[in-house]
Amino acid sequence: MLKETGTQPPVESNWYVEGTHVVWLAVFVGAVLMVIGLRFLIAPEGAAATFGLGRTAEGPYLHYVIGLRDLWLGALAIVFALLRDWRGLFLWLAMGVLVCFSDAAVVSAFGGPDAAVAFHVGAGILCLGLAFGAWRRWPKS
């Protein structure tokens, strides 16, 4: 039996309110990444064109690798967000910023469509903002 100490236990309802917008935006980002991954598995040529990849690969093998990578990375982002693992979500999103900007640079360097470059840059900016939101909620001791 607990003794009365005069202090209140942590309010669990805050768990649902605090950072909810970051959670749902991160779930959205993860879901979009999973849709991109599924598209690479189902319609590899169309997904590659939207991504900004040229037609240099022999067969759809590269597309399957990208699709599977996007599926598990998207699922990982969703799990971090729903568990409110702020440190894991921050690290995932911060590394995502680097990946998005790197994708944009590669697509641009090899003459990919401007819309694909803009998508990658926009995704990097979104990841940067969400990483900041997760970092702010990450309890630091």
C-alpha positions as CSV (number, residue, x, y, z in Angstrom):
1,M,0.0,0.0,0.0
2,L,1.3,3.5,-0.9
3,K,1.8,6.1,1.7
4,E,0.3,9.6,1.3
5,T,3.3,11.9,0.5
6,G,1.4,15.0,-0.6
7,T,2.7,14.8,-4.1
8,Q,0.6,14.0,-7.1
9,P,1.4,11.1,-9.4
10,P,2.2,12.1,-13.0
11,V,-0.9,12.8,-15.0
12,E,-1.3,10.1,-17.6
13,S,-3.8,12.1,-19.7
14,N,-0.9,14.4,-20.7
15,W,0.6,11.4,-22.5
16,Y,-2.2,11.8,-25.1
17,V,-2.1,15.6,-25.3
18,E,1.6,16.5,-25.1
19,G,3.2,16.2,-28.5
20,T,0.2,14.8,-30.2
21,H,0.7,16.9,-33.4
22,V,4.3,15.7,-33.7
23,V,3.1,12.1,-33.2
24,W,0.5,12.3,-36.0
25,L,2.7,14.2,-38.4
26,A,5.4,11.6,-37.8
27,V,2.9,8.8,-38.4
28,F,1.9,10.6,-41.6
29,V,5.5,10.8,-42.7
30,G,6.0,7.1,-41.9
31,A,2.8,6.2,-43.8
32,V,3.8,8.2,-46.9
33,L,7.2,6.5,-46.8
34,M,5.5,3.1,-46.7
35,V,3.2,4.0,-49.6
36,I,6.3,5.0,-51.6
37,G,7.8,1.7,-50.7
38,L,4.7,-0.2,-51.7
39,R,4.7,1.7,-55.0
40,F,8.3,0.7,-55.7
41,L,7.2,-3.0,-55.2
42,I,4.0,-2.8,-57.2
43,A,4.8,-0.3,-59.9
44,P,8.6,0.0,-59.9
45,E,9.0,2.0,-63.2
46,G,6.4,4.6,-62.3
47,A,7.8,5.0,-58.7
48,A,11.4,5.3,-60.1
49,A,10.2,8.1,-62.5
50,T,8.5,10.0,-59.7
51,F,11.5,9.5,-57.5
52,G,13.7,10.9,-60.2
53,L,15.7,7.8,-61.1
54,G,16.8,7.1,-64.6
55,R,16.4,3.8,-66.5
56,T,19.9,2.5,-66.0
57,A,19.2,-0.4,-63.7
58,E,18.7,-3.8,-65.4
59,G,15.4,-5.2,-64.1
60,P,13.4,-4.0,-61.1
61,Y,15.9,-5.2,-58.4
62,L,16.9,-1.8,-57.2
63,H,13.3,-0.7,-57.0
64,Y,12.5,-3.7,-54.8
65,V,15.4,-2.8,-52.5
66,I,14.2,0.8,-52.2
67,G,10.6,-0.4,-51.7
68,L,11.5,-2.7,-48.9
69,R,13.8,-0.1,-47.3
70,D,11.0,2.4,-47.3
71,L,8.5,0.0,-45.9
72,W,10.5,-0.9,-42.8
73,L,11.8,2.7,-42.3
74,G,8.2,4.0,-42.5
75,A,7.0,1.4,-40.0
76,L,9.9,2.3,-37.7
77,A,8.9,6.0,-37.7
78,I,5.3,5.1,-36.9
79,V,6.3,2.8,-34.0
80,F,8.6,5.5,-32.6
81,A,5.8,8.1,-32.9
82,L,3.1,5.9,-31.4
83,L,5.3,4.9,-28.5
84,R,6.3,8.5,-28.0
85,D,10.0,7.4,-28.1
86,W,11.1,11.0,-28.6
87,R,14.8,10.2,-28.7
88,G,14.3,7.4,-31.3
89,L,12.0,9.6,-33.4
90,F,14.4,12.6,-33.2
91,L,17.3,10.4,-34.4
92,W,15.2,8.9,-37.2
93,L,14.0,12.2,-38.4
94,A,17.4,13.9,-38.1
95,M,19.0,11.2,-40.2
96,G,16.0,11.5,-42.5
97,V,16.9,15.1,-43.2
98,L,20.3,14.0,-44.4
99,V,18.8,11.2,-46.6
100,C,16.2,13.6,-48.1
101,F,18.7,16.3,-49.0
102,S,21.1,13.6,-50.3
103,D,18.4,12.2,-52.5
104,A,17.6,15.7,-53.8
105,A,21.3,16.3,-54.6
106,V,21.6,12.9,-56.4
107,V,18.4,13.5,-58.4
108,S,19.5,17.0,-59.3
109,A,23.0,16.0,-60.2
110,F,21.8,13.5,-62.7
111,G,19.2,15.7,-64.4
112,G,16.1,14.4,-62.6
113,P,12.9,16.3,-62.8
114,D,12.6,19.5,-60.8
115,A,9.4,18.2,-59.2
116,A,11.3,15.2,-57.8
117,V,14.1,17.5,-56.4
118,A,11.4,19.7,-54.8
119,F,9.7,16.7,-53.3
120,H,13.0,15.5,-51.7
121,V,13.9,19.0,-50.4
122,G,10.3,19.5,-49.0
123,A,10.5,16.1,-47.3
124,G,13.8,17.1,-45.8
125,I,12.4,20.4,-44.5
126,L,9.4,18.5,-43.0
127,C,11.7,16.0,-41.3
128,L,13.8,18.9,-39.9
129,G,10.7,20.6,-38.4
130,L,9.5,17.3,-36.9
131,A,12.9,16.4,-35.6
132,F,12.9,19.7,-33.8
133,G,9.5,18.9,-32.3
134,A,10.6,15.5,-31.2
135,W,13.9,17.0,-29.7
136,R,11.9,19.5,-27.7
137,R,9.8,16.6,-26.2
138,W,12.8,14.4,-25.5
139,P,13.3,14.4,-21.8
140,K,16.9,15.3,-21.1
141,S,18.4,14.6,-17.7
